[in-house]
Amino acid sequence: MPFIRRNISKLITTLFMGALSVLFLIPFVWMVSSAFKFEKDVMRFPIDWIPKSINVVYNFKAVWMGKVPFLHIYFNSIKVAVIVTIITLLVSTMAAYSFTKLKFRGRNLVFTALLAFMIIPDQATLIPRFMLIRWMGLYDTHIALILMSMFSIYFTFLLRQFMTGISDEYIEAAKIDGAGHLRTFASIIVPLCQPVLATVAIIKFIWSWNDYQNPLIFLQTKNLYTIPLGMTLFRDDYTTNDAIMMMASLSAIIPLLIVFVILQKQVINGIALGGVKG
């Protein structure tokens, strides 16, 4: 009887999660379907999930070869998101290593003070950051976006929590072999942190790619726009053409899907490893 009950419970849970997944997928499927339609067919009800007439070539040309420099905006977003993600991984990992494996006076106090800054809303520091960027002469540059996004207390905390589970015996063994902190960090800590680093990379890339506030505040020139601001240009030029808007939206999420597909194996391995440890 307990075995049967467990199986029934798993079946119900699986069915519920499957139904929930389908519910979340419906808007995505509708967007993909609409990107291939004529404008007059997008809002037709009942919905034609498989378009009867396809207008994908026109929609594609309107997005990638139209008045809005979408390809240039796309490159801007890729450049900023990749640079921000790489620097965040480097800085947060080194900071987490310092707070976990290095012993120095006031370490816990500094870390506690760092965590305290997480309670400050991002909007509260917007004006000081804007004034700082103007004073540095970096307003209306991608460097401003990178500087404002490359430090993360949250990811430092996340990585520190993961590193506390790494035995200090690895560090001691490296010291015996004559390795310094830099080699220990690069050869031991980073490989052991691959699952959590993949998770951080996915989240940070998505946050940077979808960031609307910082480009809105620190950019003025349209040629420097990133995807979120670029989508507003489509909204202005194609207000009544939902098919083109859906094609632009579909194009905008392709890098996010690619990053997730590439790094999902590491994330799943990390979850499995955590389950074994538990």
ROTORDREN-298139 format. One record per residue (C-alpha): residue in one letter; residue number from 0; x, y, z. Coordinates in steps of 0.2 Angstrom, whole numbers, plus 5000, padded with zeros to 4 digits. Layout:
BEGIN
@tormar: A drenza: NUM X: X Y: Y Z: Z
...
END
This chain:
BEGIN
@tormar: M drenza: 0 X: 5000 Y: 5000 Z: 5000
@tormar: P drenza: 1 X: 5014 Y: 5013 Z: 5004
@tormar: F drenza: 2 X: 5022 Y: 5009 Z: 4987
@tormar: I drenza: 3 X: 5005 Y: 5012 Z: 4978
@tormar: R drenza: 4 X: 5002 Y: 5028 Z: 4987
@tormar: R drenza: 5 X: 5020 Y: 5034 Z: 4983
@tormar: N drenza: 6 X: 5017 Y: 5030 Z: 4964
@tormar: I drenza: 7 X: 5000 Y: 5038 Z: 4964
@tormar: S drenza: 8 X: 5008 Y: 5054 Z: 4972
@tormar: K drenza: 9 X: 5022 Y: 5054 Z: 4959
@tormar: L drenza: 10 X: 5009 Y: 5052 Z: 4945
@tormar: I drenza: 11 X: 4998 Y: 5067 Z: 4952
@tormar: T drenza: 12 X: 5014 Y: 5078 Z: 4954
@tormar: T drenza: 13 X: 5020 Y: 5073 Z: 4937
@tormar: L drenza: 14 X: 5003 Y: 5077 Z: 4929
@tormar: F drenza: 15 X: 5002 Y: 5093 Z: 4938
@tormar: M drenza: 16 X: 5019 Y: 5099 Z: 4933
@tormar: G drenza: 17 X: 5016 Y: 5094 Z: 4915
@tormar: A drenza: 18 X: 5000 Y: 5104 Z: 4915
@tormar: L drenza: 19 X: 5009 Y: 5119 Z: 4922
@tormar: S drenza: 20 X: 5023 Y: 5118 Z: 4910
@tormar: V drenza: 21 X: 5010 Y: 5118 Z: 4895
@tormar: L drenza: 22 X: 5002 Y: 5133 Z: 4903
@tormar: F drenza: 23 X: 5019 Y: 5142 Z: 4903
@tormar: L drenza: 24 X: 5023 Y: 5137 Z: 4885
@tormar: I drenza: 25 X: 5006 Y: 5143 Z: 4878
@tormar: P drenza: 26 X: 5012 Y: 5161 Z: 4876
@tormar: F drenza: 27 X: 5029 Y: 5156 Z: 4869
@tormar: V drenza: 28 X: 5020 Y: 5145 Z: 4856
@tormar: W drenza: 29 X: 5008 Y: 5159 Z: 4852
@tormar: M drenza: 30 X: 5022 Y: 5171 Z: 4849
@tormar: V drenza: 31 X: 5031 Y: 5159 Z: 4837
@tormar: S drenza: 32 X: 5015 Y: 5155 Z: 4828
@tormar: S drenza: 33 X: 5011 Y: 5174 Z: 4826
@tormar: A drenza: 34 X: 5029 Y: 5178 Z: 4820
@tormar: F drenza: 35 X: 5025 Y: 5167 Z: 4804
@tormar: K drenza: 36 X: 5008 Y: 5175 Z: 4801
@tormar: F drenza: 37 X: 5000 Y: 5190 Z: 4791
@tormar: E drenza: 38 X: 4996 Y: 5204 Z: 4803
@tormar: K drenza: 39 X: 4977 Y: 5202 Z: 4800
@tormar: D drenza: 40 X: 4978 Y: 5184 Z: 4806
@tormar: V drenza: 41 X: 4987 Y: 5187 Z: 4823
@tormar: M drenza: 42 X: 4972 Y: 5192 Z: 4833
@tormar: R drenza: 43 X: 4960 Y: 5180 Z: 4825
@tormar: F drenza: 44 X: 4950 Y: 5169 Z: 4837
@tormar: P drenza: 45 X: 4950 Y: 5154 Z: 4838
@tormar: I drenza: 46 X: 4969 Y: 5154 Z: 4837
@tormar: D drenza: 47 X: 4977 Y: 5146 Z: 4822
@tormar: W drenza: 48 X: 4991 Y: 5138 Z: 4831
@tormar: I drenza: 49 X: 4998 Y: 5132 Z: 4814
@tormar: P drenza: 50 X: 4997 Y: 5146 Z: 4802
@tormar: K drenza: 51 X: 4986 Y: 5143 Z: 4786
@tormar: S drenza: 52 X: 4995 Y: 5157 Z: 4776
@tormar: I drenza: 53 X: 5013 Y: 5161 Z: 4780
@tormar: N drenza: 54 X: 5021 Y: 5178 Z: 4779
@tormar: V drenza: 55 X: 5038 Y: 5174 Z: 4787
@tormar: V drenza: 56 X: 5049 Y: 5181 Z: 4774
@tormar: Y drenza: 57 X: 5041 Y: 5198 Z: 4774
@tormar: N drenza: 58 X: 5041 Y: 5198 Z: 4793
@tormar: F drenza: 59 X: 5059 Y: 5193 Z: 4794
@tormar: K drenza: 60 X: 5065 Y: 5206 Z: 4782
@tormar: A drenza: 61 X: 5055 Y: 5220 Z: 4791
@tormar: V drenza: 62 X: 5064 Y: 5215 Z: 4807
@tormar: W drenza: 63 X: 5082 Y: 5212 Z: 4801
@tormar: M drenza: 64 X: 5083 Y: 5223 Z: 4785
@tormar: G drenza: 65 X: 5070 Y: 5237 Z: 4789
@tormar: K drenza: 66 X: 5071 Y: 5254 Z: 4796
@tormar: V drenza: 67 X: 5076 Y: 5249 Z: 4813
@tormar: P drenza: 68 X: 5095 Y: 5244 Z: 4814
@tormar: F drenza: 69 X: 5091 Y: 5227 Z: 4823
@tormar: L drenza: 70 X: 5107 Y: 5218 Z: 4818
@tormar: H drenza: 71 X: 5117 Y: 5232 Z: 4826
@tormar: I drenza: 72 X: 5106 Y: 5233 Z: 4841
@tormar: Y drenza: 73 X: 5108 Y: 5214 Z: 4842
@tormar: F drenza: 74 X: 5127 Y: 5215 Z: 4842
@tormar: N drenza: 75 X: 5126 Y: 5228 Z: 4855
@tormar: S drenza: 76 X: 5116 Y: 5217 Z: 4867
@tormar: I drenza: 77 X: 5128 Y: 5202 Z: 4864
@tormar: K drenza: 78 X: 5143 Y: 5212 Z: 4867
@tormar: V drenza: 79 X: 5137 Y: 5220 Z: 4883
@tormar: A drenza: 80 X: 5129 Y: 5204 Z: 4890
@tormar: V drenza: 81 X: 5144 Y: 5193 Z: 4886
@tormar: I drenza: 82 X: 5157 Y: 5206 Z: 4894
@tormar: V drenza: 83 X: 5146 Y: 5209 Z: 4909
@tormar: T drenza: 84 X: 5143 Y: 5190 Z: 4912
@tormar: I drenza: 85 X: 5162 Y: 5186 Z: 4911
@tormar: I drenza: 86 X: 5167 Y: 5200 Z: 4922
@tormar: T drenza: 87 X: 5154 Y: 5196 Z: 4935
@tormar: L drenza: 88 X: 5159 Y: 5177 Z: 4935
@tormar: L drenza: 89 X: 5177 Y: 5182 Z: 4938
@tormar: V drenza: 90 X: 5174 Y: 5196 Z: 4951
@tormar: S drenza: 91 X: 5161 Y: 5186 Z: 4961
@tormar: T drenza: 92 X: 5171 Y: 5170 Z: 4961
@tormar: M drenza: 93 X: 5187 Y: 5178 Z: 4967
@tormar: A drenza: 94 X: 5177 Y: 5188 Z: 4980
@tormar: A drenza: 95 X: 5168 Y: 5172 Z: 4986
@tormar: Y drenza: 96 X: 5185 Y: 5163 Z: 4987
@tormar: S drenza: 97 X: 5192 Y: 5177 Z: 4998
@tormar: F drenza: 98 X: 5177 Y: 5176 Z: 5010
@tormar: T drenza: 99 X: 5178 Y: 5157 Z: 5011
@tormar: K drenza: 100 X: 5195 Y: 5151 Z: 5010
@tormar: L drenza: 101 X: 5206 Y: 5166 Z: 5015
@tormar: K drenza: 102 X: 5208 Y: 5170 Z: 5033
@tormar: F drenza: 103 X: 5210 Y: 5188 Z: 5037
@tormar: R drenza: 104 X: 5204 Y: 5200 Z: 5051
@tormar: G drenza: 105 X: 5187 Y: 5206 Z: 5049
@tormar: R drenza: 106 X: 5182 Y: 5194 Z: 5036
@tormar: N drenza: 107 X: 5165 Y: 5190 Z: 5043
@tormar: L drenza: 108 X: 5162 Y: 5209 Z: 5047
@tormar: V drenza: 109 X: 5166 Y: 5214 Z: 5029
@tormar: F drenza: 110 X: 5155 Y: 5200 Z: 5022
@tormar: T drenza: 111 X: 5140 Y: 5205 Z: 5034
@tormar: A drenza: 112 X: 5142 Y: 5223 Z: 5028
@tormar: L drenza: 113 X: 5142 Y: 5218 Z: 5010
@tormar: L drenza: 114 X: 5126 Y: 5208 Z: 5013
@tormar: A drenza: 115 X: 5118 Y: 5223 Z: 5021
@tormar: F drenza: 116 X: 5120 Y: 5233 Z: 5005
@tormar: M drenza: 117 X: 5107 Y: 5221 Z: 4997
@tormar: I drenza: 118 X: 5093 Y: 5229 Z: 5006
@tormar: I drenza: 119 X: 5096 Y: 5246 Z: 4997
@tormar: P drenza: 120 X: 5085 Y: 5246 Z: 4982
@tormar: D drenza: 121 X: 5093 Y: 5248 Z: 4965
@tormar: Q drenza: 122 X: 5083 Y: 5264 Z: 4961
@tormar: A drenza: 123 X: 5089 Y: 5272 Z: 4977
@tormar: T drenza: 124 X: 5107 Y: 5274 Z: 4970
@tormar: L drenza: 125 X: 5101 Y: 5278 Z: 4952
@tormar: I drenza: 126 X: 5104 Y: 5297 Z: 4954
@tormar: P drenza: 127 X: 5122 Y: 5295 Z: 4962
@tormar: R drenza: 128 X: 5127 Y: 5282 Z: 4949
@tormar: F drenza: 129 X: 5121 Y: 5294 Z: 4935
@tormar: M drenza: 130 X: 5131 Y: 5308 Z: 4942
@tormar: L drenza: 131 X: 5146 Y: 5297 Z: 4944
@tormar: I drenza: 132 X: 5145 Y: 5291 Z: 4926
@tormar: R drenza: 133 X: 5143 Y: 5309 Z: 4919
@tormar: W drenza: 134 X: 5158 Y: 5315 Z: 4930
@tormar: M drenza: 135 X: 5168 Y: 5301 Z: 4923
@tormar: G drenza: 136 X: 5164 Y: 5306 Z: 4905
@tormar: L drenza: 137 X: 5156 Y: 5289 Z: 4902
@tormar: Y drenza: 138 X: 5138 Y: 5294 Z: 4898
@tormar: D drenza: 139 X: 5131 Y: 5287 Z: 4882
@tormar: T drenza: 140 X: 5144 Y: 5273 Z: 4881
@tormar: H drenza: 141 X: 5143 Y: 5254 Z: 4883
@tormar: I drenza: 142 X: 5156 Y: 5255 Z: 4896
@tormar: A drenza: 143 X: 5144 Y: 5264 Z: 4908
@tormar: L drenza: 144 X: 5132 Y: 5249 Z: 4906
@tormar: I drenza: 145 X: 5146 Y: 5237 Z: 4910
@tormar: L drenza: 146 X: 5152 Y: 5246 Z: 4925
@tormar: M drenza: 147 X: 5135 Y: 5247 Z: 4932
@tormar: S drenza: 148 X: 5131 Y: 5228 Z: 4930
@tormar: M drenza: 149 X: 5148 Y: 5219 Z: 4933
@tormar: F drenza: 150 X: 5147 Y: 5218 Z: 4952
@tormar: S drenza: 151 X: 5135 Y: 5207 Z: 4961
@tormar: I drenza: 152 X: 5133 Y: 5205 Z: 4979
@tormar: Y drenza: 153 X: 5120 Y: 5191 Z: 4976
@tormar: F drenza: 154 X: 5131 Y: 5181 Z: 4965
@tormar: T drenza: 155 X: 5145 Y: 5183 Z: 4978
@tormar: F drenza: 156 X: 5134 Y: 5176 Z: 4991
@tormar: L drenza: 157 X: 5128 Y: 5162 Z: 4980
@tormar: L drenza: 158 X: 5146 Y: 5157 Z: 4976
@tormar: R drenza: 159 X: 5152 Y: 5158 Z: 4994
@tormar: Q drenza: 160 X: 5138 Y: 5147 Z: 5000
@tormar: F drenza: 161 X: 5143 Y: 5134 Z: 4987
@tormar: M drenza: 162 X: 5162 Y: 5135 Z: 4991
@tormar: T drenza: 163 X: 5158 Y: 5132 Z: 5010
@tormar: G drenza: 164 X: 5154 Y: 5114 Z: 5004
@tormar: I drenza: 165 X: 5172 Y: 5112 Z: 4997
@tormar: S drenza: 166 X: 5183 Y: 5104 Z: 5009
@tormar: D drenza: 167 X: 5198 Y: 5114 Z: 5015
@tormar: E drenza: 168 X: 5209 Y: 5098 Z: 5013
@tormar: Y drenza: 169 X: 5210 Y: 5103 Z: 4994
@tormar: I drenza: 170 X: 5218 Y: 5119 Z: 4999
@tormar: E drenza: 171 X: 5230 Y: 5112 Z: 5011
@tormar: A drenza: 172 X: 5235 Y: 5099 Z: 4998
@tormar: A drenza: 173 X: 5238 Y: 5112 Z: 4986
@tormar: K drenza: 174 X: 5249 Y: 5122 Z: 4998
@tormar: I drenza: 175 X: 5259 Y: 5106 Z: 5001
@tormar: D drenza: 176 X: 5262 Y: 5105 Z: 4983
@tormar: G drenza: 177 X: 5268 Y: 5123 Z: 4982
@tormar: A drenza: 178 X: 5253 Y: 5131 Z: 4974
@tormar: G drenza: 179 X: 5249 Y: 5149 Z: 4978
@tormar: H drenza: 180 X: 5232 Y: 5156 Z: 4980
@tormar: L drenza: 181 X: 5230 Y: 5160 Z: 4961
@tormar: R drenza: 182 X: 5234 Y: 5143 Z: 4956
@tormar: T drenza: 183 X: 5223 Y: 5135 Z: 4969
@tormar: F drenza: 184 X: 5209 Y: 5146 Z: 4964
@tormar: A drenza: 185 X: 5211 Y: 5142 Z: 4945
@tormar: S drenza: 186 X: 5215 Y: 5124 Z: 4946
@tormar: I drenza: 187 X: 5205 Y: 5118 Z: 4960
@tormar: I drenza: 188 X: 5191 Y: 5130 Z: 4965
@tormar: V drenza: 189 X: 5185 Y: 5135 Z: 4948
@tormar: P drenza: 190 X: 5183 Y: 5117 Z: 4941
@tormar: L drenza: 191 X: 5174 Y: 5112 Z: 4957
@tormar: C drenza: 192 X: 5162 Y: 5126 Z: 4955
@tormar: Q drenza: 193 X: 5157 Y: 5123 Z: 4937
@tormar: P drenza: 194 X: 5139 Y: 5119 Z: 4941
@tormar: V drenza: 195 X: 5136 Y: 5135 Z: 4951
@tormar: L drenza: 196 X: 5146 Y: 5145 Z: 4938
@tormar: A drenza: 197 X: 5135 Y: 5139 Z: 4924
@tormar: T drenza: 198 X: 5120 Y: 5144 Z: 4934
@tormar: V drenza: 199 X: 5127 Y: 5161 Z: 4938
@tormar: A drenza: 200 X: 5131 Y: 5163 Z: 4919
@tormar: I drenza: 201 X: 5114 Y: 5159 Z: 4914
@tormar: I drenza: 202 X: 5105 Y: 5171 Z: 4926
@tormar: K drenza: 203 X: 5117 Y: 5185 Z: 4924
@tormar: F drenza: 204 X: 5117 Y: 5184 Z: 4905
@tormar: I drenza: 205 X: 5098 Y: 5184 Z: 4905
@tormar: W drenza: 206 X: 5097 Y: 5199 Z: 4917
@tormar: S drenza: 207 X: 5110 Y: 5209 Z: 4907
@tormar: W drenza: 208 X: 5101 Y: 5204 Z: 4891
@tormar: N drenza: 209 X: 5084 Y: 5210 Z: 4898
@tormar: D drenza: 210 X: 5090 Y: 5225 Z: 4907
@tormar: Y drenza: 211 X: 5079 Y: 5240 Z: 4902
@tormar: Q drenza: 212 X: 5083 Y: 5252 Z: 4916
@tormar: N drenza: 213 X: 5102 Y: 5255 Z: 4914
@tormar: P drenza: 214 X: 5101 Y: 5257 Z: 4895
@tormar: L drenza: 215 X: 5087 Y: 5269 Z: 4897
@tormar: I drenza: 216 X: 5096 Y: 5280 Z: 4909
@tormar: F drenza: 217 X: 5114 Y: 5279 Z: 4903
@tormar: L drenza: 218 X: 5111 Y: 5278 Z: 4884
@tormar: Q drenza: 219 X: 5105 Y: 5292 Z: 4872
@tormar: T drenza: 220 X: 5112 Y: 5287 Z: 4855
@tormar: K drenza: 221 X: 5101 Y: 5275 Z: 4846
@tormar: N drenza: 222 X: 5115 Y: 5266 Z: 4838
@tormar: L drenza: 223 X: 5121 Y: 5261 Z: 4856
@tormar: Y drenza: 224 X: 5104 Y: 5254 Z: 4860
@tormar: T drenza: 225 X: 5102 Y: 5236 Z: 4867
@tormar: I drenza: 226 X: 5087 Y: 5224 Z: 4863
@tormar: P drenza: 227 X: 5075 Y: 5231 Z: 4876
@tormar: L drenza: 228 X: 5077 Y: 5249 Z: 4870
@tormar: G drenza: 229 X: 5077 Y: 5243 Z: 4852
@tormar: M drenza: 230 X: 5060 Y: 5235 Z: 4854
@tormar: T drenza: 231 X: 5053 Y: 5252 Z: 4858
@tormar: L drenza: 232 X: 5059 Y: 5257 Z: 4841
@tormar: F drenza: 233 X: 5049 Y: 5243 Z: 4833
@tormar: R drenza: 234 X: 5034 Y: 5248 Z: 4844
@tormar: D drenza: 235 X: 5035 Y: 5266 Z: 4837
@tormar: D drenza: 236 X: 5036 Y: 5260 Z: 4819
@tormar: Y drenza: 237 X: 5025 Y: 5245 Z: 4819
@tormar: T drenza: 238 X: 5012 Y: 5249 Z: 4832
@tormar: T drenza: 239 X: 4998 Y: 5240 Z: 4822
@tormar: N drenza: 240 X: 5008 Y: 5226 Z: 4815
@tormar: D drenza: 241 X: 5009 Y: 5213 Z: 4829
@tormar: A drenza: 242 X: 5016 Y: 5200 Z: 4817
@tormar: I drenza: 243 X: 5032 Y: 5210 Z: 4815
@tormar: M drenza: 244 X: 5033 Y: 5213 Z: 4834
@tormar: M drenza: 245 X: 5032 Y: 5195 Z: 4837
@tormar: M drenza: 246 X: 5045 Y: 5191 Z: 4825
@tormar: A drenza: 247 X: 5056 Y: 5204 Z: 4833
@tormar: S drenza: 248 X: 5052 Y: 5196 Z: 4850
@tormar: L drenza: 249 X: 5056 Y: 5179 Z: 4844
@tormar: S drenza: 250 X: 5073 Y: 5185 Z: 4837
@tormar: A drenza: 251 X: 5077 Y: 5193 Z: 4853
@tormar: I drenza: 252 X: 5076 Y: 5178 Z: 4864
@tormar: I drenza: 253 X: 5086 Y: 5166 Z: 4853
@tormar: P drenza: 254 X: 5103 Y: 5170 Z: 4862
@tormar: L drenza: 255 X: 5094 Y: 5166 Z: 4879
@tormar: L drenza: 256 X: 5089 Y: 5149 Z: 4872
@tormar: I drenza: 257 X: 5106 Y: 5146 Z: 4865
@tormar: V drenza: 258 X: 5115 Y: 5150 Z: 4882
@tormar: F drenza: 259 X: 5103 Y: 5139 Z: 4892
@tormar: V drenza: 260 X: 5105 Y: 5124 Z: 4880
@tormar: I drenza: 261 X: 5124 Y: 5125 Z: 4881
@tormar: L drenza: 262 X: 5125 Y: 5127 Z: 4900
@tormar: Q drenza: 263 X: 5110 Y: 5117 Z: 4906
@tormar: K drenza: 264 X: 5120 Y: 5101 Z: 4907
@tormar: Q drenza: 265 X: 5131 Y: 5109 Z: 4920
@tormar: V drenza: 266 X: 5116 Y: 5116 Z: 4930
@tormar: I drenza: 267 X: 5108 Y: 5098 Z: 4930
@tormar: N drenza: 268 X: 5124 Y: 5090 Z: 4935
@tormar: G drenza: 269 X: 5125 Y: 5103 Z: 4950
@tormar: I drenza: 270 X: 5107 Y: 5099 Z: 4955
@tormar: A drenza: 271 X: 5111 Y: 5080 Z: 4954
@tormar: L drenza: 272 X: 5127 Y: 5083 Z: 4964
@tormar: G drenza: 273 X: 5117 Y: 5093 Z: 4977
@tormar: G drenza: 274 X: 5105 Y: 5079 Z: 4979
@tormar: V drenza: 275 X: 5118 Y: 5066 Z: 4981
@tormar: K drenza: 276 X: 5126 Y: 5076 Z: 4995
@tormar: G drenza: 277 X: 5110 Y: 5079 Z: 5004
END
